[in-house]
Amino acid sequence: MASIEAPGIEPAPDNSEVENLKNQLKEAREEARAQRATIVDLRNEIDRLKRKYLFLNAELNAMHGADRGDAETESRWLDMQLRVMRQEAEQAQVDRDRYRRLITIQEQMNQKDELIRNLQRQLEEATATTQNN
């Protein structure tokens, strides 16, 4: 006797399709975990650099306060201030680049999270269809 299927109903997925979906889900989760770790590392590095900057700035201010009055020292202080400003500008560019990378990674993670949700839904549908048949 031939089996009759209702129109528009897909045949039950085979186990290899379910396994494939499970593997895709696992890979997407692992990649999302790795990207989250990268974000944490980058944020920690930014915090470390901010602390270093604050320390160096405080040290520079202390040197400036102790050496006021001497023209040569003032000139050296201005040179140092110029170097610090250049370094700050370079660091700001590095921070902007890192921030852009963080945003890109966050967007990729959001896409991966959406993919994970879709794969989970497909897996649940495939499992339910397999169990019903």
C-alpha positions as CSV (number, residue, x, y, z in Angstrom):
1,M,0.0,0.0,0.0
2,A,1.4,3.4,-1.0
3,S,1.7,6.1,1.7
4,I,-0.2,9.3,1.0
5,E,1.3,12.6,2.1
6,A,-0.7,15.7,2.5
7,P,0.2,18.4,0.0
8,G,2.7,21.0,1.2
9,I,4.2,18.8,4.0
10,E,7.8,18.1,3.7
11,P,9.1,14.6,4.2
12,A,10.7,13.8,7.5
13,P,14.4,14.8,7.6
14,D,16.8,11.9,7.9
15,N,19.2,11.5,10.8
16,S,22.2,12.9,8.8
17,E,20.3,16.1,8.2
18,V,19.6,16.4,12.0
19,E,23.2,15.6,12.8
20,N,24.3,18.2,10.2
21,L,22.1,20.8,11.9
22,K,23.5,19.9,15.3
23,N,27.1,20.2,14.1
24,Q,26.3,23.6,12.5
25,L,24.8,24.7,15.8
26,K,27.8,23.5,17.8
27,E,30.2,25.3,15.4
28,A,28.3,28.5,15.6
29,R,28.2,28.4,19.4
30,E,32.0,27.8,19.5
31,E,32.7,30.7,17.2
32,A,30.4,33.0,19.2
33,R,32.3,32.0,22.4
34,A,35.6,32.7,20.8
35,Q,34.4,36.1,19.6
36,R,33.1,37.0,23.0
37,A,36.5,36.1,24.5
38,T,38.2,38.4,21.9
39,I,35.9,41.2,22.9
40,V,36.8,40.7,26.6
41,D,40.5,40.7,25.7
42,L,40.2,43.9,23.7
43,R,38.3,45.6,26.5
44,N,40.9,44.6,29.0
45,E,43.6,45.9,26.8
46,I,41.8,49.3,26.4
47,D,41.4,49.5,30.2
48,R,45.1,48.7,30.7
49,L,46.1,51.4,28.2
50,K,43.8,54.0,29.9
51,R,45.3,53.2,33.3
52,K,48.8,53.6,31.8
53,Y,47.9,56.9,30.2
54,L,46.5,58.2,33.5
55,F,49.6,57.2,35.3
56,L,51.9,58.9,32.7
57,N,49.8,62.0,32.6
58,A,49.9,62.3,36.4
59,E,53.7,61.8,36.3
60,L,54.0,64.5,33.7
61,N,51.9,66.9,35.6
62,A,54.1,66.3,38.7
63,M,57.2,67.0,36.7
64,H,55.8,70.2,35.3
65,G,54.7,71.4,38.8
66,A,58.2,70.8,40.3
67,D,60.1,72.4,37.4
68,R,58.2,75.7,36.8
69,G,60.3,78.8,36.5
70,D,63.3,77.4,34.6
71,A,63.0,78.4,30.9
72,E,65.0,75.3,29.8
73,T,62.9,73.0,31.9
74,E,59.8,74.7,30.6
75,S,61.0,74.1,27.0
76,R,61.7,70.4,27.8
77,W,58.3,70.2,29.4
78,L,56.6,71.7,26.3
79,D,58.5,69.2,24.1
80,M,57.4,66.4,26.3
81,Q,53.8,67.7,26.3
82,L,54.0,67.8,22.5
83,R,55.2,64.2,22.4
84,V,52.5,63.1,24.8
85,M,49.8,64.8,22.6
86,R,51.1,63.0,19.6
87,Q,51.1,59.7,21.5
88,E,47.6,60.5,22.6
89,A,46.5,61.1,19.1
90,E,48.1,57.9,17.9
91,Q,46.5,56.0,20.8
92,A,43.2,57.6,20.1
93,Q,43.4,56.3,16.5
94,V,44.4,52.8,17.8
95,D,41.4,52.9,20.2
96,R,39.1,54.0,17.4
97,D,40.3,51.1,15.3
98,R,39.8,48.7,18.2
99,Y,36.4,50.1,18.8
100,R,35.5,49.6,15.2
101,R,36.7,46.0,15.4
102,L,34.7,45.5,18.5
103,I,31.6,46.8,16.7
104,T,32.3,44.5,13.8
105,I,32.7,41.5,16.0
106,Q,29.6,42.4,18.0
107,E,27.6,42.6,14.7
108,Q,29.1,39.3,13.6
109,M,28.1,37.8,17.0
110,N,24.6,39.1,16.6
111,Q,24.4,37.4,13.2
112,K,25.8,34.2,14.7
113,D,23.2,34.4,17.5
114,E,20.5,34.7,14.9
115,L,22.0,31.8,13.0
116,I,22.1,29.8,16.2
117,R,18.4,30.6,16.9
118,N,17.5,29.6,13.4
119,L,19.5,26.3,13.6
120,Q,17.9,25.5,17.0
121,R,14.5,26.1,15.5
122,Q,15.3,23.9,12.5
123,L,16.7,21.2,14.7
124,E,13.6,21.3,16.9
125,E,11.4,21.1,13.9
126,A,13.4,18.3,12.4
127,T,13.4,16.4,15.7
128,A,9.7,16.9,16.1
129,T,9.0,15.7,12.5
130,T,11.3,12.7,13.0
131,Q,9.6,11.8,16.3
132,N,6.1,12.2,14.7
133,N,7.0,9.8,11.9
